[in-house]
Amino acid sequence: MKIRIFMLVALFVTTMGFSQRNPDNTYMSTFTYKAKAGMVDKFEKAAEKKTKMFNKDEGSIIYTYRILTGSNNGAYERYLVGQSNKSYDMDRSEELEYWEKNVAPYADAVGGQVRWMWEEWATIGDQPEPPKYLHKTVLAYKPGMESYVTRNIYRSGKVLEKRNPNAFRRVFSPVSGADLNIIVVFTGFDEFGREWTADSTWEEDYNEMFGWEQYSADSKMRDKSLREYNGMTRTTLEKVDW
């Protein structure tokens, strides 16, 4: 009886996993590493060589960013982008073996691999290359209250597009390897301190586009939907030119 129950649970979990891998979706995998003490230079050189060997072709492209602020300051986030569900069936054993032998000795993993689904509805900008800097905002919401957070993300994006024609934003939700009740927003830029001027305020534009007092109402519902502890965390990252 126990064996039957175990088999049913295993089948259910497997089915859930595959149901999330919609063939029409685009995915991203992320990995975070911190160089061991005194080994930053060795890690960067080894990771750069590996990236140039394995991660420059479509379907295997990895971008690396160095974390500038927050608790993991100094660590590296690596983004394997443009993945389809079939990408995760590829044989990457040679690449992984190379990493373990030639790069891993110089760094420690910070957590494990996380797989994300690209939320295309929230995309802003069609720049072919990723920006030099990213502001990364992680929103952790209470179960059942995701819609209030995503509505604010969508509407804020429309305001951002109006105020900055060159804006860049990408939004992802986790598929595996992370808390499923979060969503991450990346906004990008190439220069610090650049100001975008407008004749109206952000709040005025928001209300003009979505209705009287909607900025206040949507902000309150978003904040109410976020967890009391670490409901919103922000970090800044800088692209490593490999």
MDAnalysis code that builds the backbone (N, CA, C; Angstrom):
import MDAnalysis as mda
import numpy as np

u = mda.Universe.empty(726, n_residues=242, atom_resindex=np.repeat(np.arange(242), 3), trajectory=True)
u.add_TopologyAttr("name", ["N", "CA", "C"] * 242)
u.add_TopologyAttr("resid", np.arange(1, 243))
u.add_TopologyAttr("resname", ["MET", "LYS", "ILE", "ARG", "ILE", "PHE", "MET", "LEU", "VAL", "ALA", "LEU", "PHE", "VAL", "THR", "THR", "MET", "GLY", "PHE", "SER", "GLN", "ARG", "ASN", "PRO", "ASP", "ASN", "THR", "TYR", "MET", "SER", "THR", "PHE", "THR", "TYR", "LYS", "ALA", "LYS", "ALA", "GLY", "MET", "VAL", "ASP", "LYS", "PHE", "GLU", "LYS", "ALA", "ALA", "GLU", "LYS", "LYS", "THR", "LYS", "MET", "PHE", "ASN", "LYS", "ASP", "GLU", "GLY", "SER", "ILE", "ILE", "TYR", "THR", "TYR", "ARG", "ILE", "LEU", "THR", "GLY", "SER", "ASN", "ASN", "GLY", "ALA", "TYR", "GLU", "ARG", "TYR", "LEU", "VAL", "GLY", "GLN", "SER", "ASN", "LYS", "SER", "TYR", "ASP", "MET", "ASP", "ARG", "SER", "GLU", "GLU", "LEU", "GLU", "TYR", "TRP", "GLU", "LYS", "ASN", "VAL", "ALA", "PRO", "TYR", "ALA", "ASP", "ALA", "VAL", "GLY", "GLY", "GLN", "VAL", "ARG", "TRP", "MET", "TRP", "GLU", "GLU", "TRP", "ALA", "THR", "ILE", "GLY", "ASP", "GLN", "PRO", "GLU", "PRO", "PRO", "LYS", "TYR", "LEU", "HIS", "LYS", "THR", "VAL", "LEU", "ALA", "TYR", "LYS", "PRO", "GLY", "MET", "GLU", "SER", "TYR", "VAL", "THR", "ARG", "ASN", "ILE", "TYR", "ARG", "SER", "GLY", "LYS", "VAL", "LEU", "GLU", "LYS", "ARG", "ASN", "PRO", "ASN", "ALA", "PHE", "ARG", "ARG", "VAL", "PHE", "SER", "PRO", "VAL", "SER", "GLY", "ALA", "ASP", "LEU", "ASN", "ILE", "ILE", "VAL", "VAL", "PHE", "THR", "GLY", "PHE", "ASP", "GLU", "PHE", "GLY", "ARG", "GLU", "TRP", "THR", "ALA", "ASP", "SER", "THR", "TRP", "GLU", "GLU", "ASP", "TYR", "ASN", "GLU", "MET", "PHE", "GLY", "TRP", "GLU", "GLN", "TYR", "SER", "ALA", "ASP", "SER", "LYS", "MET", "ARG", "ASP", "LYS", "SER", "LEU", "ARG", "GLU", "TYR", "ASN", "GLY", "MET", "THR", "ARG", "THR", "THR", "LEU", "GLU", "LYS", "VAL", "ASP", "TRP"])
u.atoms.positions = np.array([
    [0.831, -1.197, 0.000],
    [0.000, 0.000, 0.000],
    [0.872, 1.256, 0.000],
    [1.919, 1.257, 0.832],
    [2.826, 2.400, 0.899],
    [3.500, 2.636, -0.444],
    [3.861, 1.520, -1.127],
    [4.523, 1.647, -2.428],
    [3.584, 2.299, -3.437],
    [2.296, 1.895, -3.417],
    [1.323, 2.479, -4.339],
    [1.152, 3.978, -4.094],
    [1.087, 4.344, -2.821],
    [0.936, 5.753, -2.476],
    [2.143, 6.550, -2.964],
    [3.333, 5.986, -2.742],
    [4.557, 6.661, -3.173],
    [4.572, 6.855, -4.686],
    [4.138, 5.833, -5.437],
    [4.124, 5.916, -6.895],
    [3.138, 6.978, -7.374],
    [1.986, 7.072, -6.714],
    [0.995, 8.074, -7.084],
    [1.519, 9.484, -6.823],
    [2.172, 9.657, -5.679],
    [2.741, 10.969, -5.359],
    [3.814, 11.340, -6.374],
    [4.689, 10.394, -6.709],
    [5.758, 10.644, -7.671],
    [5.184, 11.014, -9.037],
    [4.124, 10.305, -9.456],
    [3.497, 10.591, -10.739],
    [2.875, 11.979, -10.728],
    [2.223, 12.334, -9.627],
    [1.573, 13.645, -9.521],
    [2.601, 14.765, -9.587],
    [3.694, 14.619, -8.852],
    [4.739, 15.639, -8.852],
    [5.355, 15.780, -10.236],
    [5.607, 14.658, -10.910],
    [6.182, 14.689, -12.253],
    [5.245, 15.385, -13.221],
    [3.958, 15.053, -13.137],
    [2.973, 15.672, -14.019],
    [2.909, 17.171, -13.792],
    [2.953, 17.589, -12.515],
    [2.933, 19.015, -12.210],
    [4.131, 19.716, -12.829],
    [5.300, 19.088, -12.741],
    [6.515, 19.683, -13.268],
    [6.437, 19.887, -14.764],
    [5.943, 18.884, -15.503],
    [5.878, 18.990, -16.943],
    [4.758, 19.925, -17.386],
    [3.695, 20.034, -16.611],
    [2.599, 20.919, -16.993],
    [3.035, 22.374, -16.964],
    [4.056, 22.684, -16.152],
    [4.543, 24.051, -16.085],
    [5.454, 24.392, -17.257],
    [5.926, 23.389, -17.973],
    [6.837, 23.624, -19.084],
    [6.044, 23.720, -20.383],
    [5.281, 24.778, -20.533],
    [4.479, 25.020, -21.718],
    [5.391, 25.184, -22.927],
    [5.101, 24.517, -24.042],
    [5.984, 24.613, -25.210],
    [6.057, 26.013, -25.802],
    [5.085, 26.863, -25.476],
    [5.088, 28.217, -26.013],
    [5.799, 29.219, -25.099],
    [6.198, 28.786, -23.924],
    [6.848, 29.689, -22.983],
    [8.353, 29.774, -23.234],
    [8.945, 30.851, -22.745],
    [10.393, 31.007, -22.781],
    [10.899, 31.015, -21.345],
    [12.008, 30.339, -21.117],
    [12.512, 30.149, -19.762],
    [13.933, 30.695, -19.622],
    [14.340, 30.855, -18.371],
    [15.694, 31.274, -18.034],
    [16.134, 30.500, -16.795],
    [17.389, 30.102, -16.771],
    [17.958, 29.469, -15.579],
    [19.002, 30.404, -14.982],
    [19.037, 30.461, -13.656],
    [20.007, 31.318, -12.989],
    [20.849, 30.518, -12.007],
    [22.103, 30.950, -11.876],
    [23.063, 30.329, -10.970],
    [23.823, 31.462, -10.275],
    [24.056, 31.326, -8.984],
    [24.770, 32.356, -8.235],
    [26.016, 31.756, -7.592],
    [27.143, 32.431, -7.768],
    [28.412, 31.946, -7.228],
    [29.150, 33.074, -6.521],
    [29.894, 32.701, -5.507],
    [30.766, 33.648, -4.820],
    [32.193, 33.114, -4.895],
    [33.100, 33.942, -5.364],
    [34.492, 33.510, -5.474],
    [35.066, 33.248, -4.086],
    [35.870, 32.205, -3.975],
    [36.520, 31.906, -2.703],
    [37.536, 32.990, -2.372],
    [37.839, 33.106, -1.103],
    [38.749, 34.147, -0.632],
    [40.065, 34.127, -1.404],
    [40.431, 35.262, -1.954],
    [41.691, 35.380, -2.676],
    [41.681, 34.779, -4.065],
    [40.502, 34.353, -4.552],
    [40.441, 33.670, -5.846],
    [39.546, 34.372, -6.861],
    [39.266, 35.644, -6.651],
    [38.388, 36.372, -7.571],
    [38.953, 36.357, -8.982],
    [40.214, 36.684, -9.124],
    [40.829, 36.754, -10.449],
    [40.822, 35.392, -11.132],
    [41.161, 34.335, -10.371],
    [41.176, 32.990, -10.953],
    [39.775, 32.549, -11.371],
    [38.791, 32.873, -10.528],
    [37.420, 32.494, -10.873],
    [36.960, 33.213, -12.135],
    [37.206, 34.516, -12.211],
    [36.747, 35.277, -13.363],
    [37.392, 34.783, -14.655],
    [38.690, 34.513, -14.619],
    [39.372, 34.028, -15.818],
    [38.863, 32.652, -16.233],
    [38.647, 31.775, -15.256],
    [38.160, 30.432, -15.563],
    [36.725, 30.466, -16.074],
    [35.881, 31.294, -15.448],
    [34.491, 31.394, -15.882],
    [34.397, 32.038, -17.261],
    [35.250, 33.014, -17.523],
    [35.261, 33.656, -18.840],
    [35.630, 32.648, -19.929],
    [36.646, 31.844, -19.680],
    [37.073, 30.852, -20.669],
    [35.966, 29.838, -20.930],
    [35.323, 29.372, -19.860],
    [34.238, 28.410, -20.007],
    [33.076, 29.005, -20.788],
    [32.740, 30.261, -20.495],
    [31.627, 30.925, -21.172],
    [31.895, 31.045, -22.664],
    [33.108, 31.420, -23.021],
    [33.457, 31.560, -24.438],
    [33.456, 30.207, -25.146],
    [33.752, 29.146, -24.431],
    [33.784, 27.808, -25.035],
    [32.388, 27.226, -25.245],
    [31.481, 27.468, -24.279],
    [30.197, 26.758, -24.287],
    [28.956, 27.640, -24.391],
    [29.084, 28.934, -24.184],
    [27.864, 29.735, -23.963],
    [27.757, 30.982, -24.836],
    [28.125, 30.843, -26.095],
    [28.013, 31.966, -27.017],
    [27.036, 31.701, -28.166],
    [26.506, 30.499, -28.267],
    [25.584, 30.153, -29.344],
    [24.144, 30.185, -28.861],
    [23.230, 30.449, -29.768],
    [21.810, 30.506, -29.457],
    [21.365, 29.228, -28.744],
    [20.637, 29.398, -27.647],
    [20.172, 28.252, -26.868],
    [21.076, 27.920, -25.703],
    [22.298, 28.459, -25.733],
    [23.243, 28.200, -24.644],
    [23.861, 29.482, -24.103],
    [23.330, 30.628, -24.495],
    [23.935, 31.914, -24.124],
    [23.781, 32.178, -22.626],
    [24.889, 32.551, -22.005],
    [24.890, 32.927, -20.593],
    [25.469, 34.332, -20.450],
    [24.752, 35.176, -19.718],
    [25.246, 36.495, -19.336],
    [25.583, 36.455, -17.847],
    [26.656, 37.142, -17.471],
    [27.084, 37.179, -16.073],
    [27.022, 38.603, -15.543],
    [26.441, 38.732, -14.354],
    [26.366, 40.034, -13.674],
    [26.972, 39.911, -12.280],
    [27.695, 40.957, -11.873],
    [28.256, 41.025, -10.528],
    [27.303, 41.816, -9.638],
    [26.983, 41.267, -8.478],
    [26.064, 41.921, -7.556],
    [26.801, 43.044, -6.831],
    [26.258, 44.254, -6.895],
    [26.907, 45.421, -6.305],
    [26.349, 45.793, -4.934],
    [25.114, 45.430, -4.652],
    [24.486, 45.800, -3.384],
    [23.736, 44.610, -2.802],
    [23.419, 44.701, -1.508],
    [22.635, 43.646, -0.880],
    [23.483, 42.622, -0.162],
    [22.827, 41.585, 0.357],
    [23.502, 40.595, 1.194],
    [24.519, 39.761, 0.436],
    [24.346, 39.604, -0.870],
    [25.292, 38.822, -1.680],
    [26.225, 39.723, -2.483],
    [26.497, 40.889, -1.962],
    [27.401, 41.825, -2.614],
    [28.730, 41.151, -2.974],
    [29.132, 41.278, -4.243],
    [30.383, 40.669, -4.690],
    [30.206, 39.325, -5.362],
    [29.030, 38.727, -5.223],
    [28.756, 37.442, -5.872],
    [28.407, 37.667, -7.344],
    [28.326, 36.562, -8.080],
    [28.051, 36.613, -9.510],
    [26.769, 35.855, -9.809],
    [25.892, 36.481, -10.587],
    [24.697, 35.790, -11.054],
    [24.869, 35.508, -12.543],
    [24.642, 34.244, -12.908],
    [24.773, 33.841, -14.303],
    [23.393, 33.468, -14.838],
    [23.060, 34.043, -16.006],
    [21.722, 33.894, -16.578],
    [21.813, 33.118, -17.896],
    [21.268, 31.914, -17.885],
    [21.147, 31.106, -19.102],
    [19.810, 31.455, -19.730],
    [19.837, 32.202, -20.831],
    [18.617, 32.820, -21.354],
    [18.091, 32.107, -22.594],
    [16.869, 32.489, -22.983],
    [16.283, 32.005, -24.232],
    [16.048, 30.514, -24.273],
    [15.581, 29.949, -23.170],
    [15.380, 28.502, -23.103],
    [13.927, 28.131, -23.432],
    [13.760, 27.036, -24.166],
    [12.446, 26.446, -24.379],
    [12.351, 25.213, -23.491],
    [11.196, 24.569, -23.478],
    [11.105, 23.357, -22.658],
    [12.057, 22.275, -23.153],
    [12.326, 22.246, -24.464],
    [13.228, 21.232, -25.016],
    [14.685, 21.487, -24.631],
    [14.997, 22.729, -24.304],
    [16.385, 23.056, -23.943],
    [16.863, 22.267, -22.741],
    [15.935, 21.930, -21.839],
    [16.315, 21.239, -20.617],
    [16.513, 19.742, -20.839],
    [16.270, 19.290, -22.054],
    [16.548, 17.897, -22.396],
    [17.885, 17.747, -23.116],
    [18.564, 18.862, -23.350],
    [19.853, 18.825, -24.038],
    [20.919, 18.158, -23.166],
    [21.846, 17.504, -23.808],
    [22.972, 16.882, -23.103],
    [24.046, 17.944, -22.855],
    [24.161, 18.370, -21.613],
    [25.165, 19.380, -21.253],
    [26.254, 18.776, -20.359],
    [26.407, 17.477, -20.443],
    [27.343, 16.794, -19.551],
    [28.776, 17.272, -19.744],
    [29.182, 17.514, -20.994],
    [30.551, 17.976, -21.248],
    [30.774, 19.354, -20.634],
    [29.799, 20.219, -20.802],
    [29.885, 21.573, -20.246],
    [29.944, 21.536, -18.724],
    [29.077, 20.726, -18.110],
    [29.053, 20.633, -16.648],
    [30.346, 20.030, -16.110],
    [30.861, 19.040, -16.806],
    [32.117, 18.416, -16.381],
    [33.270, 19.419, -16.445],
    [33.262, 20.245, -17.499],
    [34.308, 21.261, -17.624],
    [34.222, 22.253, -16.470],
    [32.999, 22.681, -16.145],
    [32.820, 23.627, -15.041],
    [33.334, 23.040, -13.728],
    [32.936, 21.825, -13.441],
    [33.327, 21.201, -12.176],
    [34.836, 21.055, -12.055],
    [35.482, 20.791, -13.147],
    [36.933, 20.552, -13.120],
    [37.736, 21.851, -13.148],
    [37.274, 22.834, -13.913],
    [38.113, 24.002, -14.185],
    [37.659, 25.312, -13.544],
    [36.394, 25.389, -13.112],
    [35.879, 26.638, -12.557],
    [35.454, 26.489, -11.103],
    [34.745, 25.418, -10.815],
    [34.195, 25.206, -9.475],
    [35.234, 25.287, -8.349],
    [36.488, 24.859, -8.567],
    [37.470, 24.949, -7.468],
    [37.707, 26.366, -6.950],
    [37.317, 27.376, -7.715],
    [37.584, 28.757, -7.320],
    [36.361, 29.474, -6.747],
    [35.214, 28.791, -6.656],
    [33.995, 29.481, -6.207],
    [33.064, 28.528, -5.479],
    [32.192, 29.111, -4.688],
    [31.149, 28.352, -3.989],
    [29.794, 28.779, -4.521],
    [28.910, 27.805, -4.711],
    [27.560, 28.117, -5.173],
    [26.759, 28.757, -4.042],
    [25.981, 29.778, -4.380],
    [25.088, 30.417, -3.425],
    [23.676, 29.942, -3.774],
    [23.208, 28.917, -3.069],
    [21.932, 28.309, -3.434],
    [22.104, 27.411, -4.648],
    [20.999, 26.962, -5.211],
    [21.048, 26.079, -6.362],
    [20.504, 26.740, -7.614],
    [20.389, 25.941, -8.667],
    [19.839, 26.438, -9.924],
    [18.359, 26.793, -9.750],
    [17.963, 27.916, -10.340],
    [16.555, 28.313, -10.335],
    [16.106, 28.461, -11.784],
    [14.946, 27.910, -12.096],
    [14.382, 28.055, -13.431],
    [13.203, 29.017, -13.368],
    [13.184, 29.933, -14.342],
    [12.198, 31.003, -14.374],
    [11.442, 31.007, -15.695],
    [10.200, 31.443, -15.654],
    [9.425, 31.656, -16.872],
    [9.358, 33.142, -17.174],
    [9.624, 33.484, -18.410],
    [9.570, 34.872, -18.855],
    [8.118, 35.320, -18.970],
    [7.785, 36.375, -18.225],
    [6.437, 36.944, -18.281],
    [6.417, 38.003, -19.385],
    [6.087, 37.561, -20.602],
    [6.195, 38.445, -21.766],
    [5.255, 39.649, -21.693],
    [4.139, 39.513, -21.002],
    [3.176, 40.610, -20.904],
    [3.768, 41.846, -20.211],
    [4.836, 41.646, -19.443],
    [5.427, 42.749, -18.682],
    [6.692, 43.306, -19.322],
    [7.027, 42.831, -20.526],
    [8.278, 43.228, -21.176],
    [8.216, 44.656, -21.691],
    [9.311, 45.373, -21.496],
    [9.464, 46.726, -22.036],
    [10.818, 46.803, -22.730],
    [10.824, 47.285, -23.960],
    [12.066, 47.449, -24.700],
    [12.423, 46.206, -25.490],
    [13.004, 46.426, -26.669],
    [13.385, 45.299, -27.527],
    [14.873, 45.316, -27.850],
    [15.663, 45.868, -26.926],
    [17.101, 45.936, -27.148],
    [17.681, 44.524, -27.299],
    [18.511, 44.315, -28.330],
    [19.082, 42.971, -28.556],
    [20.118, 42.549, -27.518],
    [20.797, 43.536, -26.935],
    [21.830, 43.229, -25.949],
    [21.372, 43.664, -24.557],
    [21.724, 42.902, -23.526],
    [21.334, 43.290, -22.161],
    [22.071, 44.542, -21.715],
    [21.476, 45.337, -20.852],
    [22.099, 46.593, -20.408],
    [23.279, 46.347, -19.478],
    [24.071, 47.397, -19.286],
    [25.264, 47.284, -18.438],
    [24.888, 47.089, -16.970],
    [23.810, 47.737, -16.534],
    [23.389, 47.641, -15.136],
    [21.944, 47.156, -15.045],
    [21.654, 46.458, -13.960],
    [20.298, 46.004, -13.684],
    [19.906, 46.385, -12.259],
    [18.697, 46.879, -12.107],
    [18.064, 46.939, -10.799],
    [17.158, 45.715, -10.716],
    [17.383, 44.880, -9.732],
    [16.614, 43.649, -9.567],
    [15.720, 43.788, -8.338],
    [14.419, 43.681, -8.560],
    [13.457, 43.783, -7.469],
    [12.707, 42.472, -7.331],
    [12.790, 41.865, -6.161],
    [12.075, 40.625, -5.879],
    [10.867, 40.949, -5.014],
    [9.686, 40.598, -5.491],
    [8.446, 40.837, -4.778],
    [7.906, 39.504, -4.269],
    [7.830, 39.367, -2.952],
    [7.318, 38.144, -2.323],
    [5.908, 38.420, -1.814],
    [4.930, 37.761, -2.406],
    [3.541, 38.068, -2.090],
    [2.877, 36.945, -1.297],
    [1.818, 37.310, -0.620],
    [1.055, 36.337, 0.153],
    [0.274, 35.432, -0.801],
    [0.101, 34.159, -0.451],
    [-0.645, 33.242, -1.318],
    [-2.021, 33.799, -1.673],
    [-2.363, 33.717, -2.957],
    [-3.660, 34.166, -3.416],
    [-3.755, 35.642, -3.731],
    [-2.658, 36.390, -3.573],
    [-2.703, 37.837, -3.775],
    [-1.776, 38.284, -4.901],
    [-1.412, 37.373, -5.761],
    [-0.501, 37.676, -6.869],
    [-1.078, 38.728, -7.811],
    [-2.388, 38.699, -8.055],
    [-2.984, 39.577, -9.061],
    [-2.794, 41.051, -8.728],
    [-2.779, 41.401, -7.440],
    [-2.593, 42.798, -7.060],
    [-1.170, 43.261, -7.374],
    [-0.225, 42.334, -7.236],
    [1.172, 42.655, -7.531],
    [1.392, 42.764, -9.036],
    [0.872, 41.799, -9.798],
    [1.079, 41.820, -11.244],
    [0.345, 42.985, -11.909],
    [-0.804, 43.373, -11.373],
    [-1.509, 44.531, -11.930],
    [-0.664, 45.791, -11.780],
    [-0.053, 45.946, -10.610],
    [0.800, 47.109, -10.390],
    [2.024, 47.078, -11.289],
    [2.586, 45.880, -11.497],
    [3.734, 45.743, -12.389],
    [3.348, 46.138, -13.810],
    [2.224, 45.629, -14.289],
    [1.785, 45.925, -15.652],
    [1.551, 47.418, -15.841],
    [0.792, 48.020, -14.929],
    [0.453, 49.429, -15.069],
    [1.673, 50.332, -14.917],
    [2.560, 49.991, -13.992],
    [3.791, 50.769, -13.828],
    [4.634, 50.711, -15.089],
    [4.604, 49.562, -15.759],
    [5.343, 49.419, -17.005],
    [4.836, 50.352, -18.085],
    [3.535, 50.518, -18.157],
    [2.961, 51.421, -19.149],
    [3.359, 52.874, -18.872],
    [3.406, 53.221, -17.606],
    [3.850, 54.571, -17.242],
    [5.328, 54.743, -17.585],
    [6.124, 53.719, -17.290],
    [7.557, 53.771, -17.588],
    [7.798, 53.948, -19.080],
    [7.049, 53.234, -19.902],
    [7.188, 53.366, -21.356],
    [6.893, 54.788, -21.815],
    [5.868, 55.387, -21.231],
    [5.505, 56.753, -21.609],
    [6.582, 57.755, -21.232],
    [7.162, 57.591, -20.041],
    [8.115, 58.565, -19.536],
    [9.521, 58.353, -20.082],
    [9.838, 57.128, -20.482],
    [11.180, 56.818, -20.976],
    [11.089, 55.870, -22.180],
    [11.137, 56.399, -23.401],
    [11.009, 55.571, -24.606],
    [12.103, 54.514, -24.737],
    [13.218, 54.702, -24.045],
    [14.335, 53.757, -24.144],
    [14.390, 52.801, -22.957],
    [13.311, 52.692, -22.213],
    [13.298, 51.863, -21.004],
    [13.480, 50.386, -21.338],
    [14.058, 49.668, -20.378],
    [14.273, 48.219, -20.502],
    [13.730, 47.557, -19.244],
    [12.862, 46.553, -19.428],
    [12.361, 45.791, -18.281],
    [12.060, 44.360, -18.692],
    [12.408, 43.420, -17.804],
    [12.062, 42.009, -17.995],
    [11.550, 41.478, -16.658],
    [10.533, 40.636, -16.718],
    [9.904, 40.097, -15.512],
    [9.832, 38.582, -15.630],
    [10.143, 37.895, -14.515],
    [10.148, 36.432, -14.492],
    [9.468, 35.913, -13.231],
    [8.853, 34.749, -13.373],
    [8.296, 34.044, -12.213],
    [8.949, 32.672, -12.134],
    [9.173, 32.149, -10.938],
    [9.896, 30.881, -10.791],
    [9.068, 29.675, -11.200],
    [9.747, 28.700, -11.778],
    [9.140, 27.418, -12.129],
    [9.615, 26.340, -11.167],
    [10.901, 26.385, -10.814],
    [11.450, 25.418, -9.854],
    [12.710, 25.994, -9.232],
    [13.033, 25.519, -8.038],
    [14.263, 25.919, -7.373],
    [14.132, 27.131, -6.483],
    [12.920, 27.719, -6.399],
    [12.730, 28.910, -5.566],
    [11.299, 28.934, -5.051],
    [11.059, 29.816, -4.116],
    [9.718, 30.060, -3.610],
    [8.821, 30.439, -4.792],
    [7.704, 29.745, -4.960],
    [6.839, 30.006, -6.103],
    [5.969, 31.249, -5.931],
    [5.900, 31.782, -4.736],
    [5.100, 32.984, -4.491],
    [5.954, 34.247, -4.533],
    [6.786, 34.331, -5.572],
    [7.581, 35.535, -5.794],
    [7.538, 35.868, -7.278],
    [7.919, 37.086, -7.593],
    [8.100, 37.507, -8.977],
    [9.271, 38.479, -8.982],
    [10.104, 38.408, -10.019],
    [11.299, 39.245, -10.048],
    [11.236, 40.188, -11.240],
    [11.573, 41.445, -10.989],
    [11.523, 42.490, -12.007],
    [12.930, 43.042, -12.218],
    [13.398, 42.999, -13.471],
    [14.684, 43.580, -13.830],
    [14.445, 44.840, -14.662],
    [14.988, 45.955, -14.218],
    [15.009, 47.158, -15.040],
    [16.461, 47.495, -15.327],
    [16.744, 47.865, -16.571],
    [18.132, 48.040, -16.969],
    [18.463, 49.434, -17.447],
    [19.746, 49.771, -17.362],
    [20.232, 51.063, -17.833],
    [21.730, 50.947, -18.073],
    [22.266, 51.886, -18.836],
    [23.680, 51.840, -19.202],
    [24.526, 52.897, -18.499],
    [23.880, 53.869, -17.865],
    [24.609, 54.930, -17.174],
    [23.939, 55.250, -15.856],
    [24.734, 55.424, -14.809],
    [24.214, 55.911, -13.534],
    [23.989, 57.424, -13.630],
    [22.954, 57.884, -12.943],
    [22.748, 59.319, -12.804],
    [22.065, 59.998, -13.955],
    [21.645, 59.237, -14.979],
    [20.967, 59.880, -16.102],
    [19.524, 60.169, -15.719],
    [19.096, 61.387, -15.927],
    [17.755, 61.808, -15.530],
    [16.845, 61.906, -16.752],
    [15.616, 61.420, -16.559],
    [14.605, 61.573, -17.606],
    [13.580, 62.584, -17.116],
    [13.451, 63.699, -17.805],
    [12.547, 64.769, -17.372],
    [11.183, 64.608, -18.021],
    [10.173, 65.086, -17.321],
    [8.809, 65.050, -17.847],
    [8.043, 66.223, -17.264],
    [6.962, 66.597, -17.953],
    [6.148, 67.723, -17.507],
    [5.179, 67.342, -16.396],
    [5.064, 66.054, -16.130],
    [4.138, 65.571, -15.104],
    [4.865, 64.596, -14.182],
    [4.257, 64.322, -13.036],
    [4.847, 63.370, -12.097],
    [4.417, 61.953, -12.467],
    [5.122, 60.980, -11.869],
    [4.765, 59.568, -12.085],
    [3.318, 59.328, -11.669],
    [2.939, 59.837, -10.520],
    [1.579, 59.623, -10.020],
    [0.539, 60.249, -10.943],
    [0.828, 61.430, -11.459],
    [-0.104, 62.089, -12.375],
    [-0.294, 61.275, -13.651],
    [0.803, 60.759, -14.189],
    [0.706, 59.932, -15.402],
    [-0.072, 58.649, -15.131],
    [0.199, 58.028, -14.000],
    [-0.480, 56.781, -13.627],
    [-1.996, 57.005, -13.552],
    [-2.400, 58.060, -12.874],
    [-3.833, 58.340, -12.725],
    [-4.480, 58.726, -14.050],
    [-3.737, 59.431, -14.884],
    [-4.274, 59.814, -16.186],
    [-4.544, 58.573, -17.047],
    [-3.668, 57.577, -16.944],
    [-3.788, 56.389, -17.780],
    [-4.791, 55.376, -17.232],
    [-4.938, 55.316, -15.908],
    [-5.732, 54.222, -15.327],
    [-6.883, 54.671, -14.424],
    [-7.048, 55.965, -14.250],
    [-8.206, 56.431, -13.504],
    [-7.857, 57.206, -12.252],
    [-8.815, 57.963, -11.785],
    [-8.639, 58.844, -10.627],
    [-8.219, 58.060, -9.388],
    [-7.138, 58.493, -8.761],
    [-6.609, 57.914, -7.524],
    [-6.165, 56.448, -7.668],
    [-5.951, 55.981, -8.898],
    [-5.556, 54.590, -9.081],
    [-4.135, 54.319, -8.603],
    [-3.272, 55.314, -8.696],
    [-1.898, 55.116, -8.205],
    [-1.907, 54.772, -6.725],
    [-2.641, 55.549, -5.954],
    [-2.721, 55.311, -4.511],
    [-3.391, 53.971, -4.214],
    [-4.495, 53.683, -4.917],
    [-5.236, 52.443, -4.671],
    [-4.405, 51.215, -5.022],
    [-3.747, 51.250, -6.190],
    [-2.954, 50.091, -6.615],
    [-1.729, 49.904, -5.727],
    [-1.102, 51.005, -5.320],
    [0.070, 50.909, -4.451],
    [-0.297, 50.315, -3.100],
    [-1.428, 50.731, -2.559],
    [-1.867, 50.206, -1.264],
    [-2.162, 48.718, -1.342],
    [-2.841, 48.283, -2.407],
    [-3.162, 46.861, -2.552],
    [-1.905, 46.033, -2.804],
    [-0.950, 46.588, -3.558],
    [0.315, 45.881, -3.753],
    [1.034, 45.692, -2.430],
    [1.150, 46.770, -1.668],
    [1.850, 46.691, -0.382],
    [1.139, 45.748, 0.582],
    [-0.169, 45.743, 0.551],
    [-0.949, 44.853, 1.409],
    [-0.745, 43.399, 1.012],
    [-0.462, 43.162, -0.262],
    [-0.288, 41.805, -0.771],
    [1.094, 41.236, -0.490],
    [2.062, 42.110, -0.217],
    [3.426, 41.650, 0.022],
    [3.574, 41.144, 1.453],
    [4.493, 40.223, 1.645],
    [4.748, 39.695, 2.978],
    [5.341, 40.774, 3.872],
    [5.047, 40.644, 5.155],
    [5.542, 41.643, 6.104],
    [7.062, 41.623, 6.201],
    [7.672, 40.427, 6.043],
    [9.128, 40.305, 6.139],
    [9.706, 40.051, 4.754],
    [10.606, 40.922, 4.314],
    [11.256, 40.802, 3.013],
    [10.252, 40.705, 1.867],
    [9.192, 41.482, 1.971],
    [8.202, 41.482, 0.897],
    [8.737, 42.089, -0.386],
    [9.686, 43.014, -0.250],
    [10.308, 43.631, -1.416],
    [11.786, 43.834, -1.142],
    [12.631, 43.252, -1.977],
    [14.077, 43.430, -1.839],
    [14.647, 43.909, -3.169],
    [15.637, 44.793, -3.088],
    [16.231, 45.357, -4.297],
    [17.743, 45.217, -4.256],
    [18.312, 44.882, -5.406],
    [19.760, 44.844, -5.558],
    [20.125, 45.468, -6.893],
    [21.390, 45.882, -7.014],
    [21.901, 46.431, -8.255],
    [23.029, 45.524, -8.746],
    [23.055, 45.280, -10.065],
    [24.041, 44.389, -10.652],
    [24.734, 45.066, -11.831],
    [25.977, 44.660, -12.065],
    [26.752, 45.189, -13.184],
    [27.186, 44.054, -14.102],
    [26.994, 44.212, -15.391],
    [27.331, 43.173, -16.357],
    [28.831, 42.973, -16.464],
    [29.251, 41.725, -16.480],
    [30.650, 41.368, -16.688],
    [30.833, 41.122, -18.184],
    [31.775, 41.798, -18.809],
    [31.940, 41.731, -20.276],
    [32.780, 40.536, -20.689],
    [32.129, 39.378, -20.739],
    [32.796, 38.168, -21.204],
    [32.266, 37.808, -22.574],
])
